[in-house]
Amino acid sequence: MNTYLSLPFIVVLVLLASAIERPVSAAEEPSSEGEDTELVKKTLNPVANLISVPIQNNWDFGIGPADAMRYTANIQPVIPISLNHDWNLITRTILPVIYQESPAAGIRSAWGLGDTVQSFFLSPKEPVGGWIIGAGPALLYPSATDSLLGSGKWGAGPTAVVLRQEHGFTYGVLANHVWSYAGWGDQNVNATFLQPFFAYSTKTYTTFGVNTESTYDWQQRQWSVPLNFFISQLLKVGNQPLSLQLGYRYYAERPNGGPDWGLRFAVTFLFPKHGG
């Protein structure tokens, strides 16, 4: 447990120490102030024309009678594909790596891969009436390596996102719904995911934000509503732009035995195209 808790903080200290000598600067080439501002906006846009690889570390506490901890590292590559002059196809994949302490007597600990969710957004390259939009299918793959970490089901459903960015503000909502249609798990998947978000970015490329990552389980008729408060910073290590994020999570609603609160530390590696 100590390894899971300490390693990301060691990483962030190393990155911050490196960034002291190589901060994002309007005077640094080849980036300009305008390009860095656009890069910050793209990190907040789920359907931006930007290759990125977020590695999101999550700790949830207070699970079950044992007040157990769950660590989840979400590996989330985002790859945009230009279809033509007007449209992009953006793929967003979430592959979780999970360590789950025993939440109660008689239930073992578990670690390994969780189920993968992959979304495909067809998105206009230009905003529509000032709004950035995207929609397509979301797919659930039963990639869990332990029955305690996944559903054992294949699933699919629709996903969509709509957002607006102006005067330093980013706000919108991302949503999907997944139904299972095959697999070996004991219980079907029928779940709605809602992620409204709001953020403000400063001229020093610091972002303050809040969102929820709410899930309604139609099988159990239960909500899980974590409220995430976060701060992120765009910086450079050498010539590599990246974004660091620290966050606190409070569960306003949770299933029986669910977590009370949590922490998040994320590193997002960014790969902008030259000239935009």
Secondary structure, 3 states (H helix, E strand, C coil): CHHHHHHHHHHHHHHHHHHCCCCCCCCCCCCCHHHHHHHHHHHCCCCCCCEEEEEEEEEEEEECCCCEEEEEEEECCEEEEECCCCEEEEEEEEEEEEEECCCCCCCCCEEEECCEEEEEEEEECCCECCEEEEEEEEEEECCCCCHHHCCCEEEEEEEEEEEEEECCEEEEEEEEEEEEEEECCCCCCEEEEEEEEEEEECCCCEEEEEEECEEEECCCCEEEEEEEEEEEEEEEECCEEEEEEEEEEEEEECCCCCCCEEEEEEEEEEECCCCC
